[in-house]
Amino acid sequence: MDGHDDGACYQRQVSFVQTEADARDELKKYFVQDIKDFFGGNLDALRPEGLQWRVERQTFKRLGRSGAIVMTTRTKLQRLVDMRESELGHVAREIRSWPADVGRHKGRDVWQRAVLGYIENFPTAHDDATVVEAGELTEAEYSD
């Protein structure tokens, strides 16, 4: 914010996939301290019914007198199964737009097959939905 008008507000939007199983407690649902807290490690949580699209809109403003920066965050959670087709298309495009390092940070390697499989109707699991071959949950088979 250095070199910009003190009265201006700056915004950024950050999106993640979050499992509903990890979001039962209201505090845990909205106040996530670490990226690992978006997925508790239970493969059963990777069903479409348990996946949520989390969008945080962060707003920053520098105060005129003190120079302090005030930050607010608005968080919106929406279950994938409750989203319209156009919204799901936006989610898929955004997920694919992330560079590799950003995708790793957001946990894409864990949930991409479940999320993109739901959105684009390709198989997301085999057998009992918990046993898959190595790499199948991390490399979604899709075409643009």
C-alpha positions in Angstrom: 0.0 0.0 0.0 3.0 2.2 0.1 2.9 5.1 -2.4 -0.9 5.0 -2.7 -3.7 7.3 -1.6 -4.2 7.0 2.2 -8.0 7.1 1.8 -8.2 4.3 -0.7 -9.5 0.8 0.1 -7.7 -2.2 -1.4 -9.4 -5.6 -1.9 -8.3 -9.1 -2.7 -10.3 -12.3 -3.0 -8.9 -15.7 -2.0 -10.6 -19.0 -2.7 -10.2 -22.5 -1.2 -11.9 -25.8 -1.0 -12.9 -26.8 2.5 -14.4 -30.0 3.8 -17.7 -29.7 5.7 -16.6 -32.3 8.2 -13.9 -29.8 9.4 -16.5 -27.0 9.6 -19.0 -28.3 12.2 -17.7 -26.0 14.9 -18.5 -22.4 13.9 -15.1 -21.1 15.1 -13.3 -23.8 13.1 -15.5 -23.1 10.2 -14.6 -19.5 9.7 -11.3 -19.0 11.7 -8.8 -21.2 9.9 -5.2 -20.7 11.1 -3.4 -23.2 8.9 -4.0 -24.6 5.4 -4.0 -28.2 6.8 -7.2 -27.3 8.7 -9.2 -27.2 5.4 -9.0 -31.0 5.2 -8.9 -33.3 8.2 -7.5 -36.3 6.4 -10.7 -38.4 6.2 -11.2 -39.5 2.6 -14.9 -39.8 3.2 -15.1 -36.0 3.5 -14.2 -35.8 -0.2 -17.7 -36.6 -1.3 -19.4 -33.8 -3.1 -21.9 -33.4 -0.3 -19.0 -32.7 2.1 -17.1 -30.2 0.0 -17.5 -26.4 0.2 -16.1 -23.5 -1.8 -14.7 -20.9 0.5 -14.3 -17.3 -0.7 -12.6 -14.7 1.5 -12.9 -11.1 0.5 -10.2 -9.1 2.3 -10.3 -5.3 2.5 -7.4 -3.1 3.6 -7.3 0.6 4.4 -4.5 2.7 5.8 -5.7 5.2 8.4 -4.7 8.8 7.7 -3.4 9.9 11.1 -1.7 6.9 12.5 -0.8 5.1 9.3 -2.1 1.9 10.8 -3.6 -0.6 8.3 -7.1 -1.9 9.1 -8.1 -5.3 7.6 -11.5 -6.9 7.4 -12.4 -10.3 6.0 -15.7 -11.4 4.7 -16.0 -15.2 4.4 -18.6 -17.0 2.3 -19.0 -20.8 2.3 -21.1 -22.6 -0.2 -21.5 -26.3 -0.6 -20.6 -27.6 -4.1 -23.9 -29.5 -4.3 -25.9 -26.3 -3.7 -24.1 -24.3 -6.4 -25.5 -23.5 -9.9 -23.9 -24.9 -12.9 -22.5 -21.5 -13.9 -20.9 -21.1 -10.4 -19.4 -24.6 -10.6 -17.9 -23.7 -14.0 -16.3 -20.6 -12.4 -14.9 -22.8 -9.6 -13.3 -25.3 -12.1 -11.8 -22.4 -14.2 -10.3 -20.8 -11.0 -8.9 -24.0 -9.7 -7.1 -24.6 -13.1 -5.8 -21.1 -13.1 -3.7 -21.5 -10.0 0.0 -21.9 -10.5 1.4 -25.2 -9.2 2.8 -23.7 -6.0 -0.5 -22.0 -5.2 -2.4 -25.2 -5.9 -0.1 -27.2 -3.6 -0.5 -24.6 -0.9 -4.3 -24.8 -1.2 -4.4 -28.6 -1.0 -5.4 -29.1 -4.7 -3.5 -32.4 -4.8 -5.8 -33.8 -2.2 -9.2 -32.8 -3.5 -8.9 -31.9 -7.2 -10.2 -35.2 -8.4 -13.2 -35.1 -6.2 -14.1 -31.5 -7.0 -13.4 -31.5 -10.7 -15.0 -35.0 -11.0 -18.2 -33.7 -9.4 -18.2 -30.5 -11.6 -17.4 -32.3 -14.9 -19.0 -35.7 -14.3 -15.9 -38.0 -14.4 -15.2 -40.8 -11.9 -13.9 -39.7 -8.6 -13.3 -43.0 -6.8 -13.1 -46.7 -7.3 -14.6 -49.6 -5.3 -15.5 -48.5 -1.8 -14.5 -44.8 -2.4 -11.5 -45.2 -0.1 -9.1 -47.3 -2.0 -7.5 -45.8 -5.1 -4.3 -46.4 -6.9 -1.4 -44.0 -6.1 -1.7 -40.7 -7.9 -5.3 -41.1 -8.8 -6.5 -38.5 -6.3 -3.8 -36.1 -7.3 -4.0 -36.3 -11.1 -7.5 -35.6 -12.4 -8.0 -36.9 -15.9 -9.8 -34.1 -17.8 -9.5 -32.2 -21.0 -10.0 -28.5 -21.6 
